[in-house]
Structure formats: structure tokens, C-alpha cells
Amino acid sequence: MAKLKLRGNTLIDIGFPQTNAITYALETVKKHYKRETNDRVLALLKEVLADPQQFMGDGIFGKTAEALLTAKKTEARRLNPTRAPFVIYGENGIEPLAKEQLYTALKLPVSKAGALMPDGHAGYGLPIGGVLATENAVIPYGVGVDIGCRMCLTVYDINPSYLEGHKDKYVGILQEHTKFGMSEAHKNPADHEIFERAAFREIPLLKTLKNKAYLQLGSSGGGNHFVEFGIVDVPANDPVFGLPAGKYVGVLSHSGSRGLGANIAKHYTALAMKQTPLPKEARHLAWLDLDTHDGQEYWIAMNLAGDYASACHHDIHRRIAKALSARPLKVVENHHNFAWKEIINGEELIVHRKGATPAQKDVLGIIPGSMTAPGYIVKGLGNAESINSASHGAGRLMSRSQAKQNITMSEVKKVLKDHGVTLLGAGLDEAPMAYKDINKVMAQQSELVDVVGSFTPKIVRMDRG
């Protein structure tokens, strides 16, 4: 059987310039044509060399073609000496490291504006709760590893007293129809139109991830991801929310794009670090230029992961609705790990929200508290200073390791009992005491959102932890 053996000198001999086009070409053919003969592969590379424009955007040779046309030299990027404009909400309650991470991001040559929400805490690249607007550049770690992580709330016309009176039924529904972590999956995965997307056929990385994504559809990740039954309280009729005042049963879920998003983030972050090398303190903020092949490919992959995350939630809620034999009155959902093209001060920019909720004028969203604290259904006020954003939750008061060291299971059980919450799964790192006071966080962003309802958890299902 043929086995490919090519070196850079061979490509130079057929006319390749001594640029990164050779590196990309060799990486590509070794990955996709390793069992072809040298002659066959050289014939293909000669086609690319003769007319690289014809291969721009191609899933296999696109990067090689781009390198042949641009012949850019990769150089280390310097940070700007000054920060882009920014605002911090609830600054006194945010740890110094999170603020330092924002300050570093604001010095990127592509940064135009930033903000930090009151639930902010340290992360990789952008802090959690960080918002950053950039010019024609997307930062994979500015989006986050769990691309498209989101909230989804379904409201039912069911008397909330049933959650206590028929608790076993609701516990059973969560145990049977929700799956968490790496080891659980539905026996009968659902088909979904998302798997017919061209990106799953045309982008090599996505081809390798499609089967796993199919098996994980309708499941939730570990950590702080959950599916809950709880009480939705609508204090007054609101024309945007559109539900009459009253109390209802709700299902609230929090999860993202599973292995699909994590692998996309890992792959394109590595590419970004090669293409825009930055000083040590900023290395996780490497970006992809949206005019490049990799930038465009990441943008397509990111949007696919966001839609897949939404599809996961819809499948979860569909299964629960079927088990309840009930039709939803209202569904509200929002991403909080994503990047969008938005007009900021008359200019189209890329707005990264890493753990931040979109809060444009009258846009609905959900900001959860903890497993014992209420979450809030909100509508955005379109505050330009916050780049039309709000917090994505209460935010962590303790890191995961701190929570495990300082909180006992007996303390957690007492808090759960005091709040009438039944917990299925979860570790000490998700204890209610590990989170900030959601009511203080909401008070610190009263100029960003209006509250139109609340969700109080009663039966909570999480990964085993």
C-alpha cells in the first residue's frame, strides 16, 4: 500500500515559496492523503499552486491557498500601552485577578471596548462575566471552551403545589429523561436537522466530531450544568414576557455544546496562538482574523456549536414535556458563551460574551442564582456602556477547590432542607454557599435589565460531581 513521503524541499522544487504555505501543505496532505502516492499528491499540490484563488475556502486546501496568496510572516504582537474604554459593575465584589484579566484584554490591538459584569471571576483569557468588543477578530478563549453554553426555561400551566404533592413523579422524570457528564447518554438519540448542516461535511474537524455530537444530543455537561423543576412567579403582566401574572411550574436547564464545543475551542485556540502570538500574560487571548481561512472556519464552527447547544436544550425540554403530557406556555432561552457581530457606536464589531447575558432593549434572558436561590427572568434595557450585556448568574464566591475544602455535605443538606429543595447528584463544588448572593448581583445591574419574573428551584438534577 502506498505511503506518502514528502519533505519541504520537494515542495520548493515544484515552485512553493519558502513561507508557511509549505507547513500548511505538508500538514494537510499528511492528514488527508497519507496513503496516497507522492506523484498523486504532488499533482494535487501543483493544482493549488497554479491557481490558489480557486481553492480559497476549501475545507482541505483553503489554508494552503490563503498562505500562497498572502505570504504573511507571523510576528509576535505587542499589547497597546493604554486600555480600550470599559466599565465594571459591582467592582468591589470582584476579585483582583478577574479585573486584571479584563485590563489585559483591553490592551489587545483589536480591542475597542469592554465590560465586566457583577458576577465576574477569573477564567482563561477573558474573565467569566467579561464582555469584549473587537475589530474583525474573534478570540476562541473570549468565547470560552463550552461554546454556546446557555439557559432555557419552559413554563407550564401546572399548579406549583404538584411539585410537592407529586414529588416522586417529577423526580422520576428528571432521573429518566436527563443525562449528565461523560458516561451518560440517551439509549435512543433523536435525529435533528442540525446534523444535515454542510459544515459537518465540509470542515475536516467537524467531520470527526459529528458522531459524538449525535450521541450526546439532549444531554448536559458536568460542573454547574443542571435541569430543574421549579416555581415560576410572574408578579405582573409584562408585554414583552407575555405571560399573565401568576405562579406556574417551570423547567430550567443550563448546559452547552458538550464535546463538540470543547474540541472546537481547543483546536482553534491552538491555531490562534500560532497566528497571533502574544506576551505571556495575554497568551490565552490570541485571536483569529475574520479575513483568514481559520477565522472564517472558526466562525462557522462556533455558530454550529451554538445551534447544537440550543438543539440539546430543545431535546431535553421535548422529552420532559412528553413525560409531563403538557404543552409549554412560554419558552425563553439565551446563550452566554458566544460571539456576535453587532453595531457598536456605528461600527460593526465582534462582541464576545464569556459568561454574560445578551441584554439588548427588550431581549429576554434568564439569570440563575444557585440550587437554593431564585433565578430571574429579565428583559434587557439596551445599556450601551455594558455593551448591551448583563451577568449570566450569581457568580462564584469560592473556587471549586475552595468549596470542596471548606464546605461539608451535612451543611449542604441543611441548606437544601431549609429551602425545600430536592437534589439529585452534584458535588460540594456546586454547594449554594459557593456562590455570591444573587439579589446583590441583581441590585448591581439594575440599569442593565428589568426583572419580569423569577424561578425558584425545587427539584434539581446535576452530574454526580
C-alpha positions in Angstrom: 0.0 0.0 0.0 1.2 3.5 -0.9 2.6 5.6 1.9 3.2 9.3 1.5 6.7 10.6 1.9 7.1 14.3 1.2 9.6 17.0 2.5 9.6 20.7 2.3 12.4 20.6 -0.3 10.2 18.6 -2.6 7.6 21.4 -2.5 10.2 24.1 -3.1 11.3 22.1 -6.1 7.8 22.3 -7.7 7.6 26.1 -7.0 6.3 26.6 -3.5 7.6 29.8 -1.9 9.5 29.4 1.3 6.7 30.6 3.6 4.2 28.9 5.9 2.4 27.7 2.8 4.8 24.7 2.9 4.0 23.9 6.5 0.2 24.1 5.9 0.6 22.0 2.7 2.6 19.2 4.4 0.2 19.2 7.4 -2.8 18.9 5.1 -1.5 16.1 2.9 -0.2 14.1 5.8 -3.6 14.3 7.4 -5.8 13.7 4.4 -3.6 11.8 1.8 -1.2 9.8 3.9 -2.0 6.6 2.0 -1.6 8.2 -1.5 1.4 8.1 -3.7 3.9 11.0 -3.8 3.0 11.6 -7.5 -0.7 11.8 -6.9 -0.3 14.3 -4.0 2.3 16.4 -5.9 -0.2 16.6 -8.8 -2.8 18.0 -6.4 -0.4 20.5 -4.8 0.6 21.7 -8.3 -3.1 22.5 -8.9 -3.2 24.5 -5.8 0.0 26.3 -6.6 -1.2 27.1 -10.1 -4.4 28.7 -9.0 -4.7 29.2 -5.3 -7.7 31.5 -5.6 -9.7 28.6 -6.8 -9.1 26.8 -3.5 -9.9 29.7 -1.2 -12.4 28.5 1.4 -11.8 24.8 0.5 -12.1 22.6 3.6 -8.8 20.8 2.9 -6.5 23.2 0.9 -8.0 26.5 2.0 -5.2 27.4 4.4 -2.5 26.5 1.9 -4.2 28.6 -0.8 -4.5 31.5 1.6 -0.8 31.3 2.6 0.2 31.2 -1.1 -1.8 34.4 -1.8 -0.8 36.4 1.2 2.6 35.1 2.2 2.3 36.8 5.7 5.0 36.4 8.2 3.9 35.6 11.7 5.2 38.1 14.2 4.7 38.4 17.9 2.1 41.1 18.7 2.6 43.8 21.2 -0.1 45.0 23.6 -1.2 48.6 23.4 0.1 50.8 26.3 -3.4 52.0 27.1 -6.8 50.2 27.6 -9.8 50.5 25.4 -12.8 52.1 27.2 -14.5 49.9 29.7 -16.9 49.8 32.7 -17.1 47.4 35.7 -20.3 46.6 37.6 -20.2 45.6 41.2 -16.4 46.3 41.2 -16.0 45.9 45.0 -17.2 42.3 44.9 -14.9 41.2 42.1 -11.6 39.5 42.7 -8.5 41.4 41.5 -7.4 38.7 39.1 -10.6 38.9 37.1 -10.1 42.7 36.8 -6.5 42.2 35.7 -7.6 39.7 33.0 -10.1 42.3 31.7 -7.4 45.0 31.7 -5.1 42.8 29.7 -7.8 42.1 27.2 -8.5 45.8 26.8 -4.9 46.3 25.6 -5.1 44.0 22.6 -4.6 45.8 19.3 -8.0 44.6 18.2 -9.9 45.7 21.3 -12.4 48.5 21.0 -14.5 48.3 24.3 -15.1 46.1 27.3 -17.1 45.5 30.4 -17.2 43.2 33.4 -20.5 42.0 34.9 -21.1 41.9 38.7 -20.8 38.1 38.8 -17.3 38.3 37.3 -14.5 36.0 38.4 -11.2 34.7 36.9 -11.1 32.4 34.0 -8.8 31.7 31.0 -8.4 34.5 28.5 -11.4 36.7 29.3 -12.6 36.5 32.9 -16.0 34.9 33.5 -18.5 37.8 33.2 -16.3 39.5 30.7 -17.5 41.3 27.6 -15.1 42.4 24.9 -15.8 44.1 21.5 -13.1 43.6 18.9 -12.5 44.8 15.4 -12.8 42.0 12.8 -11.2 39.4 15.2 -12.6 36.5 17.2 -10.9 35.2 20.3 -11.7 31.5 20.9 -11.0 31.8 24.7 -13.0 35.0 24.7 -16.0 32.8 23.7 -14.9 30.0 26.1 -14.5 26.3 26.0 -18.2 25.5 26.3 -19.3 27.3 23.2 -23.0 28.4 23.2 -23.5 27.5 26.9 -27.0 28.7 27.5 -30.1 28.8 29.7 -33.5 27.5 28.6 -36.8 27.9 30.5 -40.1 26.3 29.7 -43.2 27.4 31.6 -46.2 25.2 32.0 -49.8 25.9 33.2 -49.4 23.4 36.1 -50.2 24.2 39.7 -46.8 24.6 41.6 -48.3 22.6 44.6 -47.9 19.5 42.4 -44.1 19.7 42.8 -44.5 18.8 46.4 -47.7 16.7 46.2 -46.4 14.6 43.4 -42.7 14.9 44.0 -41.9 11.3 43.2 -43.3 11.8 39.7 -41.2 14.8 39.0 -38.1 13.3 40.5 -38.6 10.2 38.3 -39.0 12.4 35.1 -35.6 14.0 35.8 -33.9 10.7 36.6 -35.2 9.0 33.5 -35.2 11.8 30.9 -32.0 13.8 31.7 -28.4 12.6 31.1 -25.2 14.2 32.5 -21.5 14.1 32.2 -19.2 11.9 30.1 -20.7 8.5 30.9 -24.5 9.0 30.3 -26.3 9.2 27.0 -29.8 8.5 25.8 -30.4 5.0 24.6 -32.3 6.4 21.6 -30.7 9.6 20.4 -33.0 11.9 18.5 -32.4 12.9 14.9 -32.1 16.6 14.3 -31.8 18.8 11.3 -28.5 20.3 12.6 -26.7 17.1 11.5 -27.5 17.9 7.9 -25.5 21.1 8.1 -22.9 21.5 5.3 -20.3 22.4 8.0 -20.3 18.8 9.2 -19.3 17.7 5.7 -17.0 20.5 4.7 -14.9 21.3 7.7 -12.5 18.4 8.5 -12.5 18.8 12.3 -16.3 18.8 12.4 -16.4 15.6 10.3 -14.6 13.8 13.1 -16.9 15.2 15.8 -20.3 14.5 14.2 -20.8 11.0 15.6 -20.0 12.1 19.2 -22.3 15.1 18.9 -25.1 12.9 17.7 -24.7 10.6 20.7 -24.6 13.5 23.1 -27.6 15.3 21.8 -30.1 16.0 24.6 -27.5 15.5 27.4 -25.9 18.0 29.8 -22.3 18.5 30.9 -20.8 18.3 34.4 -19.9 21.1 36.7 -22.6 23.7 37.1 -24.9 22.4 34.5 -28.4 21.4 35.6 -32.0 20.6 34.8 -34.5 21.7 37.4 -38.2 21.8 38.2 -39.2 24.9 40.0 -41.8 27.6 40.5 -42.1 30.5 38.1 -43.6 33.6 39.7 -44.8 36.3 37.3 -45.7 39.3 39.6 -47.4 41.4 36.9 -48.3 41.3 33.2 -45.4 42.4 31.0 -46.0 42.9 27.3 -42.5 41.6 26.4 -42.7 38.4 28.5 -46.3 37.9 27.6 -47.5 35.7 30.5 -50.4 36.7 32.8 -49.4 37.3 36.4 -49.4 34.1 38.5 -47.4 31.1 39.6 -46.5 28.3 37.3 -44.3 25.1 37.1 -41.2 25.7 35.1 -38.3 23.6 33.8 -34.9 25.4 33.7 -31.8 23.9 32.1 -28.2 25.1 31.9 -25.7 23.4 29.6 -23.7 23.9 26.4 -22.3 22.3 23.3 -20.7 19.3 25.1 -17.7 17.6 23.4 -18.4 19.4 20.1 -17.7 22.8 21.5 -14.8 21.8 23.7 -12.9 20.3 20.8 -13.7 23.3 18.5 -12.3 25.6 21.2 -9.2 23.5 21.7 -8.4 23.2 18.0 -8.9 26.9 17.1 -7.2 28.3 20.2 -4.1 26.4 19.2 -4.3 27.9 15.7 -4.9 31.4 17.2 -1.8 31.1 19.4 0.3 30.2 16.4 -1.0 33.0 14.3 -1.2 35.8 16.8 1.5 35.1 19.4 1.1 37.4 22.4 3.0 38.2 25.6 2.8 35.6 28.4 0.1 37.4 30.3 -2.1 37.6 27.2 -1.4 34.3 25.5 -4.9 32.9 26.1 -6.4 36.0 24.3 -4.9 35.0 20.9 -7.3 35.9 18.1 -8.2 34.8 14.6 -8.6 37.4 11.9 -12.0 37.0 10.3 -10.5 37.7 6.9 -8.5 34.5 7.2 -9.5 30.9 6.4 -9.1 29.8 10.0 -11.1 32.8 11.2 -14.0 32.1 8.9 -13.9 28.4 9.7 -14.0 29.1 13.4 -16.9 31.5 13.0 -18.9 28.8 11.1 -17.9 26.1 13.7 -18.7 28.4 16.6 -22.2 29.1 15.2 -22.8 25.5 14.6 -21.8 24.7 18.2 -24.2 27.4 19.5 -27.1 26.0 17.4 -26.2 22.5 18.6 -26.3 23.7 22.3 -29.8 25.1 21.6 -30.8 21.8 20.0 -29.6 19.9 23.1 -31.8 22.1 25.3 -34.8 21.7 23.0 -34.4 17.9 23.1 -34.2 17.9 26.9 -37.3 20.0 27.1 -39.2 17.9 24.5 -38.5 14.7 26.4 -39.7 16.3 29.7 -42.8 17.8 28.0 -43.7 14.4 26.6 -43.3 12.8 30.1 -45.5 15.6 31.6 -48.1 15.3 28.8 -48.2 19.1 28.8 -47.7 21.9 26.3 -45.5 24.8 27.1 -47.0 28.2 27.6 -43.7 30.0 27.1 -40.0 29.2 26.2 -37.2 31.7 27.0 -33.5 30.9 26.2 -30.2 32.7 25.7 -26.5 32.0 25.0 -23.9 33.3 27.4 -20.6 31.9 25.9 -20.6 33.3 22.4 -19.5 36.0 20.0 -21.9 38.1 17.9 -21.5 40.7 15.1 -23.1 43.8 16.5 -23.2 47.5 15.7 -21.4 49.4 18.5 -21.1 53.2 18.1 -22.0 52.9 14.4 -19.3 50.3 13.7 -19.7 46.5 13.2 -17.7 44.8 15.9 -17.3 41.3 17.3 -18.9 41.2 20.8 -17.6 38.3 23.0 -19.7 37.5 26.0 -18.0 34.9 28.2 -20.4 34.2 30.9 -22.5 37.3 30.2 -26.2 37.5 29.1 -27.2 39.5 26.0 -29.3 42.4 27.2 -30.4 44.5 24.2 -33.5 46.5 24.6 -36.5 44.2 25.4 -34.5 41.0 24.8 -35.5 38.3 27.2 -33.0 36.2 29.2 -32.6 34.1 32.3 -30.1 34.8 35.1 -29.9 31.9 37.6 -29.0 32.0 41.2 -27.9 28.7 42.8 -29.7 25.4 43.6 -31.4 27.1 46.5 -31.6 30.8 45.4 -34.0 32.1 42.8 -33.1 32.9 39.3 -34.6 35.8 37.4 -36.3 36.2 34.1 -35.2 39.5 32.7 -35.6 41.9 29.7 -32.7 43.9 28.6 -32.6 47.7 28.8 -30.1 48.1 26.0 -27.4 49.8 28.1 -24.6 50.9 25.7 -22.0 51.2 28.4 -22.4 47.5 29.3 -22.2 46.7 25.6 -25.9 45.5 25.9 -24.9 42.8 28.4 -25.8 41.6 31.9 -24.5 38.9 34.3 -25.0 35.2 33.5 -25.7 34.2 37.1 -24.7 34.9 40.7 -21.0 34.2 40.1 -18.7 32.1 42.2 -17.8 33.2 45.7 -15.4 30.3 46.1 -13.4 28.4 43.6 -14.3 24.7 43.1 -11.3 23.6 45.2 -12.1 26.1 47.9 -15.6 24.9 48.1 -14.5 21.3 48.5 -12.1 22.2 51.2 -14.5 24.5 53.2 -18.0 23.1 52.9 -19.3 19.8 54.3 -22.1 17.7 52.9 -24.0 18.0 56.2 -24.0 21.8 55.7 -25.3 21.4 52.2 -28.1 19.0 53.3 -29.2 21.5 56.0 -29.4 24.4 53.4 -31.3 22.2 51.0 -33.8 21.2 53.7 -34.3 24.8 54.8 -35.2 25.8 51.2 -37.3 22.7 50.5 -35.0 21.6 47.6 -34.6 18.0 46.5 -31.1 17.4 45.0 -30.2 14.6 42.6 -26.4 14.5 42.1 -23.9 17.4 42.4 -20.7 17.7 44.3 -19.6 20.1 47.1 -18.1 22.4 44.4 -21.7 23.3 43.5 -22.9 23.9 47.0 -25.2 27.0 47.3 -22.6 28.6 49.7 -20.0 28.6 46.9 -22.0 31.3 45.1 -22.5 35.0 45.5 -25.8 36.5 46.7 -27.9 36.7 43.5 -30.0 39.5 45.0 -26.9 41.7 45.5 -25.8 40.9 42.0 -29.2 41.9 40.5 -29.1 45.1 42.5 -25.7 45.9 40.9 -27.1 45.6 37.4 -30.5 47.4 37.8 -29.5 49.7 35.0 -28.9 46.7 32.6 -32.1 44.7 33.0 -35.6 44.7 34.3 -36.9 41.7 36.2 -40.2 40.3 34.7 -40.4 37.1 36.7 -38.5 34.6 38.9 -37.7 30.9 39.0 -37.3 29.2 42.4 -35.7 25.7 42.2 -37.4 22.8 43.9 -36.1 19.6 42.3 -32.5 19.9 41.0 -30.7 17.3 38.8 -26.9 17.7 38.2 -24.0 15.5 37.4 -22.8 13.3 40.2 -19.8 15.5 40.8 
